[in-house]
């Protein structure tokens, strides 16, 4: 009985991780709804599943079948909604998924480094990473994907340790199901699938690699066939476009692909990598590369590659995952920039960089006869101080009110919900976000520069009202305002909110 209780009890390390998470999470928790449209879209899809309406875009006219987002995260939200559909509750559930990922990462890191201090250093840097902390408080897919992908890798390690034929091992089948769930949470999860496949091939586990590939195809096939029946996967269609937000620019040529790879590679080196691992190194994407960031990015890349090479255990598992992810990042449309896409890799990048830095310090100590404290892992823990300033900034942002441009936008939505007829259809730049307040069907403005064709498309969609906001997106000035200025008589004013001017117009 004592042995059973011992195995069921939490380790002291788990309690320390949970305590550290709770302190950080409470410090930066932001009760405000994230201002990106995607988190509203996930919430709406979760509502649709929870209410029994199927996987449909209930915020669009006619509630068509949803095909933009994969169904994994909305399904997770729908499960949580059986308890409560409040934003605060769902945000906390995302936070608990981050805690679960940290608990599994601690064990993986110890296994990969065979050095507890290095593992704890990398875990501390992960916990204090402002990007991951921020994502753990909003309704987006990054943290759920991190949780399921780390659970997948944990099962892979458990199966490898068991030395059991794959068809007999519950760990192998759990890995297959969890990796499939990861793919259905984020399409970019294909990198995880490819990474596991490469690892199995590196380990010469031929039959397991075939079994894993066949099993994954079987689990992914229903979603693929559904998307094909609905007109194809929008991600794949957008991937080949020069700019998914300006479809009039057409599709990429051969030279366009080369330019995209070069541009993405340079941006990840000089902006995403340094900012992703150390958010204190802030970047502004509308400006050129910040001074010195090429050196920061190059140093971190060297440390990551060196640390991967020197990883005592499971380095091929991580190397395969990293290589497959890098290939996807380089092919991604240039307008899809930011750290968001690489967030699930950040814990492992921090681990590899930590190992690389420690190995470098050991070499320097031996080469130049430096004091022994130079190569101590405690030296690396000082990097956590760099992370703290970004966490402090998160706390400040969490206490700040919503900007007036968004406050006006949401108030327009509330007015629409109270005063527009139930069959009204509103055209706006962020239809999912607006729907949360208006509870009226919404559509996004068509990307059509010709004024007459623009209005004709609105009428084809059944649009009855138009919102002109000041959220800062160029589409308003490019497509919407010129049409209103050309035909002002067709857009009578219903409501105007000042500072900044935000309008609700009727479309005649």
N, C-alpha and C positions, 0 to 999 in steps of 0.2 A: 504493500500500500504506500509506504514512504517513497519507494522508487517511482510509483505512478504519479504521486503528488509532485515529486521533483520534476518529472518530465512535463507535467501540465502547467507548472508555475512559470511565470515570466522570468526571463533572465534579468539580472540587474541592468545589463546594457540596454535592454528594451525599455526599462523604466526611465533611464537617462535620456534615451532618444525621444520617448513620449513627452518627457518634461521639457526638453529643449524645443521640441515642435510646438508644444502648447504655449510656451513663453513667446516664441517668434510669431506664431499665428495670431495670438491675441493682440500683439503689438502692432501688426500691420493689417488686421482684418478690416475690410472695406465693405460696408453694408450696401453701398450704392450699386445699382445695376451697371455692369460694364457697358461702355458706350459703343462697342463694336456690334455690328448687326448679327454676327455669327452666333454669339451666345444666346441672343433672342431666338434665332432659328432653331438651335438645339432645344431650347425650352419648349417652343411650340410643338416640335416633333415629339418630344416626350409627353406633352399634354395629349397629342393626337393618339399615341399608342395607349396611354393610360385610360383615356376616355372610350376606347374601343372603336375609334374611327379609322384604325389602320395606320399605315405609314404614309400619311398624306400631309400636304402643306395646307393646313386648315386656315391659314391667314391669306391665302390667295383665292381669287374668285373661282368658285366651283370646287374648291378643295381637291386639286389634282394630286395624283400619286407623287410622292417625293422621290427625287433621284439625285439631288445635288450632294447632300451629306450621306455618308454611309450610316447604316442604322445602329451601329454598336453603342455609341454614347447616348442617343435618344432612348435606346432600350434600357440602359443603366438608369437614366433619369426616370423613366416610367416605373421602374422597380422602386426607386426611392420615393416616388410620388404616391405610392400606396400608403406611405406614412404621412407625408405632408408635401404639398407643392409650393410651399413658401420659398422665396429666393434665399432667405437666410439658411433655412434647413438644407437646401440643396448645395449651397456654398460650403457648409460645414461637411457635408458628405464628400465633396471634392477634397476638402482638407484632410479628411480621414484616409482617403485613398493615397494622398501624398505621404501621410504617416506610415501607411502600410508599405509603400514603396521604400521608404527610408529603412524600415525594419528589415526588409529583404535585402536591400543594398548593403547593409552592414555585414551580413553574412557572406554575400558575394564578394565584397571588397576584401574581407579577411582571407577568403579562399584564393582570390586572384593575386594578392600581394604576399601572402604568408607573413604579414607584418601588421600587427594590430594597430600600432601607432600610425602607420601610413594609411591604413583603412579608416581610422577615426578622423584623421586629418581630411581626407577626401570627403568623408561623410559630413563633417562639419562645414566644409566649403559648399557642399550641396544644400544643406539645410539653410545656410545663410545666403544662397543665391537669390537675388531679388526677382529674377525672371520666374523661377519656379515657385517662389512664395506668392508672387502676384497671381500666377495661373492657378494656384491652389484655392484662390478666393473668388474665382469667376467661373461661369458655366461654359467652359471650353474643353476640348478633347485632349489637350496636352497631358494633363495629370492622369486622367483615366488610362490613356495610352501608356504612360510611364509605368503605372501600376501593373497593367496586364503584361507589358513587355518584360518587366523585371520578374514577374511571376513565371513567365514563359522560360526565361533564362535559368531561373531557380530550378524549375522542373527538369530542364536539360542537364544541369549539373547533378541533380539527384539521380537521374537515369544513368548518367555516365558513371557515377559512383557505385551504383547497384550492380554493374557489369552483367545485366540481364538482357537477353535477347529482346529486341524492341517490341515484338508482338506480345511478349509476356509481361511487359513492364507497364504498370499504371502511370508511372511518371512520364513515359514517352507519350502515352495517349493524352495525358493532361497537358503536356507541352503542345501537342498538336491542336487541341481545342483552344487553349489560351492564346496561342499565336494566331489562330484564325479569328478569335475575338479581337485581338489587337488590330488585325487587318480591317475588320469591320468597324473599328472605331476610327481609324485613320487610313486612308488609301495608301499614304506614304509608308504604312507599315509593311509594305512589300519588301522594304529594306531589311526588316527583321526576318522575314521569311527567307530572303536570299542569303542573309548572313548565317542563319542556322543551316541552310542547305550547303553553303560553302564549308562550314565547320565540319559537317558530317562527311563531306568529300575529303577534306584535309585529314580527317581521322581514319579515312579508308573504311568507313561504315557504309558500304555500297547499298546493301539491302535496306538499311534504315533510311538512307537518303531517298531511295525510290519510294519506300513506304510513306515517308513524310511528304514527299512531293505529291503522290497520288491522293493521300488523305487530305492535304490542303486544297487541292483542286476540287475534290468532292465537296468540301465544306464551303468553298468560295463560289462554286458554280451557280447556286440559286440566285445570289445577289447579282452576279454577272448576267445571267439570262434575263432577270427582271429588268436590269438596266438596258439591255439590248432591245427588249420588247418595248421599252418606253422611249426609244430613240437614241440609245447609246449613252455611254458614261460622259457627263459634262466635263469632268477633269481631263480626260483624254482628248476631248475636243478642244479645250482651252489650252492644253499643253502645246499644241502645234501652231497656235495663233501668235502673231507678233506681240499683241497686247490684248488679253482677254477682255479688258474694259473698253477697248476701241476696236471692235471687230471689223470696222471698215478698213483697217490697216492690213488685213489679209493674214495669210499663213507664212510660216518661216520657209526660207530657201535654204540650200545647203550652207551658203556663207552665213546666213542668219543663225543657224545652229552653232557654227564656230564662234561667232560673235557672242552668242548667249553664254556659251561655256566659259569663254574668256572673261566676260563681264561678271558672271556669277562667281567664278573662282577668285577674281580679284576682290570682289566685295566681301566674300566670306573670309578671306585672309585679312583684309584691312579693317573690317567693321564687325561682321557677325561673330567671328571667333573671339577677338579680344573683349567685345561687349558682352557676349554670351557667357563667358567664363567669369568675367569680372565686370558686372554692370556699372561699377564706378567709372569705367572707361566708356562714357556715354558718347553716342554718335547722333548726328543729325543727317538724315538721308538726303535732304534737299541740298546739302553742301558737299564739297569735295571731302576726300578722306582726311580725317583730323590729323594734325601734325604728330608724327611719331607712331601712329597706329600700324603702319607697315612693319615697323620693328617689333612692336608688341605681338602682332599676329604671327610674324615669322618665328619669334622666340617660342611662342606657345605651340606652334605647329611642330617645331623641332622637338620640344619637350614631349608632346603627345606621341609623335612617331617613335622617339627614342624610348619613352616609357612603355609603349606598346611592345616594342621589341624586347625590352628587359623584363616584362611582366613574368613572374615565376610560373603562374598557372593560367590556363584558359585564355592565353593571348590570341590564339587563332579564332576562338569564338568571338572575341571583341574585334579583332582585325577584320573578320568577314562582315560583321555588322557595320563597322565604320566605313569600309570600302563601298558596300552597297548603298549606304546612306549618302555618301559623297557623290556617287553617280547620279542619284535622284536630285540632289540639291543643284548640281551643275546643269541639269536639263530643265529645271523649273523655270517658268516665265519670270523675267527680270522684275516685273512689277510685284511679284509675290516675295517681297524682301522682309527682312526682320529676323529676330532670334527665334520667333515662334516655332519655325519648322525644325530647328535643331534642338529644342528644349529637351526631348526625351534622351538625347545623347549627352547632355551636359554633365550628369553625374559620372559617366564613364570617361568623358574627356577630362574632367577634373582629376579623376583617379589616375589616368595615364600621365597627365602633366605632373602630378604629384610624384609618381614613381620616377619619371624622367628627371625631375629636379633633384630628387634624393640621390639617384644614381650619379648625377653630375656632381653634386656636392661631395659624395664619397670619392669620386675620381679626383676632384680638386684637392681634397684633404691628403690623399695618398701621394699625389703627384708633387705637391708643393709643401708637404710636411706641415700642414696646418693643424691647429688644435682639434681635438676630437669632437668638440661641441659643434664644429662647422657642419659636420655631416649628420647631426642629430635630427630625427624627424620633428623634434620640437621647433626647430628653426622654421620649418614649413608652415607650422600652425600660425605664424605671424601673418600669413596671407589672409587669414580670417578677418583681420582688422580692416583690410581693403574692402571686404564685403559689407562691413557694418554700416559704412556711410550710405551705401545704396539702400540698405534696409531702413535706415533712418528716413531717407527720402520717401520710401513707400509709406511709412507711418504718417508723414506730413500729408501726402496725397490722399490717404484714406480719411483724413479729418477735413479735407477741403470740400466745399459744396460743389454741386454740379455747375458747370459753366452756364452763363445766361443764354448762350445760343442753344444749348440742349434743354435748358429749363423751358424756353419758349417752344421748342419743338415738342416736348412732352405735353405742355399745356395746350398746344394746338390739338394734340391727339386726344386729350381729355375732353376738350370742347367737341371734337368730332364725335366722340363716343356718346355724348349727351344730347347732341343736337342734329346730327345727320341721320337720315333714314337708314334702316337696317340693311337695305339693299344698295347703299352707296358704295362706290369703289374709288379708293383714293390712290393717286399716283404720287410716289415719294421716293427719295433716294434710298432710304433704309426701311423697306416695307415691314420686315419682321419686327424691328424695334418699334416702329410706329404702331403696329397692330397691338402690342402689349398694352398700350394706353387707349387706343381708339376702339379696339374690338370691332373693327370694320375691315372687310376685305381690302387688301392693298396690292399694288403692283409697283415694280421698279420702272423708272423712266426708260423708255427705249433709247438706245444709243444711235439716234438718227439726227444728222445735222440739218437736213432739209426741213424747213418749218412746216410745210404742208404735209409732207410724209410723216413727220413727227406727230402732228395732231391727228392725222388719219389713223395712225397706229394706236393712239390713246383711245379713240372712238371704237376701234376694232376690239380693244380690250374691255370696253364697257366702262371706261373711266368717267366718273361724274365730278370728281374734285381733284385739285392739285395742291400740293404743299411746296412752297418755295422757302427753303431754309437758309441759314447762314452757318452751316456746319463745316464749311471750308472745302467741299468737294468740287472739283472743276466741272463735273458733269452738269451742275445746275447752270453755270454760265455758258457752257458749250451747247447744250441741247434745249434747256427749258426756257431760260430768260429770252433768247432771241425769238422764240415762237410767241411768247406772251407779248413782247414788244411789237411784233408784226401784226398780231390780231388781238389787241387789248379788249375789244368788244366781246370776244369769245370767252374771256376769263374775268367775269365780275368778281369783285372782292367780297368775301364773307367775313373774314376776321384778320386783323393785323395786330401783331404784338411788337412793341418797340424794343430797341437796345439789346440785341440788333433786330432789325426789321425781319419778321417772319410772317409769312402770309398763308392763309387758306383761301383758295380760289375755287370758284365753280367753273366747270367746263361746259359751255353751251354747245 
